[in-house]
């Protein structure tokens, strides 16, 4: 009897996961179709379908879809998956419900590195920009963890959030200084607000392999993240190599955050909100949370981009602003819910 109960619970959890994944994928297809069809110039869904599967370069509508809307939607999916998975991994490994690559200073570090690229490497390649973004993300991650570990009590979830927010504000200010001093102006301003309007197939082809490797690696370590979420002492007692898993997790977060910042800019709160939504419906097993976060993160990002295009036509509202409007109140709600002192 004792063995059949966990087995039944496991089957229920797997069935629940399969149902929510199917629902999420179905909604993602519908919202993506709407994203390709609607915008400043609305088109019929049949036209969008033809542009994707029977492309005719002589038709203006097909050109708009193939060169602008389709890559933009793919970029939204890539960024939403990446940031949501980063948030899930960070929340699991640090046991910090407020963890997010934007709040932890990782995105701002990558953004600052890209601002330096814009200022000092005008003839830069996309690969060079991506390398700078990875290095910037790595530097701010190390700084955040170092600052959070200072003091007698060492690193705590609360210290980690405070350190991350401080680093994020600092490097955000550095980016603005670079923009003012070197007259980057409108280009950097719109990019830092977060938007995929300029996504191109050639650029997506460069980041796609890193995205695939990062997502597959995150799914591969998901059982270990589940164990680590129980606490480091428990994980060590169960034989988990905690330092190795934390190192791999950090590397995955750096890669996925870096490519997201390159594609869309430093968008926050996707990684904060999505894992909490998924955890509410699916449970606390990160074998389910991480892949489900990828699907629902993509769904939220495509939906936010679509809303940003429709609420003030023909002008666009960047997705970074859309997520900030929703994310800031949710962050305050989570912080209040924790009811802990930041010591």
C-alpha positions, 0 to 999 in steps of 0.5 A: 500500500505504501508503494502504490500511493506514491506511484498514484501521486506520480501518475497524477502529477505526470497526467497533470503536467501532460494536460497543462503542456498540451493546453500551453502549446495549443495556446502558444500556437493560437497566440503566435498565429495572431501575432503573425496576423495582427499589427499595424497592417492587419492580415487574414490568417490564411494570408499568414499561412500562405506567407509561411508555407507558400511564400511568394516574394512578389506579394507585399503581405508575404514580404511583411510576414516573412521579414518582420512578423514571423522572425519577431514571433520566433524571437518572442518565443525564444526570449520567453522560453529562455527567461522563464527557464532562467527564473525557474532554475534560479528559484530552485537552486537558490530557494529564493521565490524572488529570483529572476535574471533581471532582478539579480543584475544578470540582464543589466550586466549583459546590457551594459556590455552591449552598450559598450559594444555600441559605443566602442565597436561600431563595426562589431559582428553579431557574434562579438556582441553575443560574446560581450553579453555573456562576459557582462552577464558573468561579471555581474553574476560574480559580483552579485554572489560575492556581495551577497556572501559578505557578512557573518550569516553568509549568503541568504535569499534576501541578501541575494535579492538586495545585492542583485537589485543594487548591481542591476541599478548600478549597471543600468546607470552605467548604460545610461551614462554610456548612452548620453556620453556617446550619443547612442540616444534612441537606439539604446533607449528603445533597446533597453525598453525591450522589444523584438521589432528588429529581429532578423533571421540571420541573427536568430540563426546565430543564437538558436544553437545556444538556445537549444543547448541551454534548454536541453541542459536545463531539462537534463539537470531538472531532477537535480534542481528538484533535490536542491530545492529541498535545501543544500543540506538535504541535497548533500545528504542524498548524494547530490554534488551541489557545487557542480549542479550550481555551477552548471545552473549558473552557466545555463542562466548566463547563456540563456540570459545573454542571448535574451538580452541580445535579442530583446534587451533587458526585459524583467519579470518574465522569469519571476512570474512564469515559474510561480504560475506554473508551480501553482498548477503543476506542483513543486517538481522541477522536472515538470516546472522547467519545461512547462515554464519554457512553454508558458514563458513563450506564451506570455512573451508572445502575448505581451508583444501582441498587446504592445502592438495593438493597444496604441496602434500604429505605435508600439509599446515595448514588451519590457514596459508591458511586463514591468506594469504587471511584474512590479505589483507582483514582485511587491506581492511576493515580497510582502508574502514572504514577511521576512527581514532583509538582514 
